[in-house]
Amino acid sequence: MERGEPLVVSVHEKGEKRGLSLYFGSKELKRLEKMGINLKDVRKFIVLVQNNKMCLIPLSDVARREREDIGVLFEITSRLDDIMALSDSELEELSEGLLSVIVESGVKLAASEKTAIMRMMKGVRTRDVMKSVLGVCARASPQETLAVINRLVISKSEKEGGDEGGV
């Protein structure tokens, strides 16, 4: 089984105000075990939602890796409104920075992610496109991604709140 291959799970409503449960069949559990994920050991996940798709990331896996600090991942996703408020030239600069993060990391991309990156580079910087690209960047290098975002968003807020007196 390839990592990108989908698994089918069942959803069961536990009752009013009790939430939902996800059930993995025995075939799915065996496929996951072959990939090194034992759901009997992993009980908590971070859920990443992109383009109406959910990705479950084992919390223990994220906590083990310093570069994937949970706070940084949440910070990146929470900055989308600030990013969408940037001017066209600032969005272009951000796009170039995000592209360099992706290229330098060598992260593997799904077809939909490649399409989103190409659309971003062609000037299509809608909320969905940027959200998809940020997801790739967060996977590639969360710290670098946050640094690129902060450099532009912070510099914009300083320009807006700074001296209007001139050069």
Buried (B, 14 or more C-beta within 10 A) or exposed (E): EEEEEEEEEEEEEEEEEEEEEEEBEEEBBEBBEEEEBEBEEBEEBBEBEBEEEEEBBBBEBBEEEEEBBEEBBEBBBEBBEBBEEBEEEBBBBBBEBBBEBBEEBEBEBEEEBEEBBEBBBEEEBEEEBBBBBBBBBBBBBBBBBBEBBEEBBEEBEEEEEEEEEEE
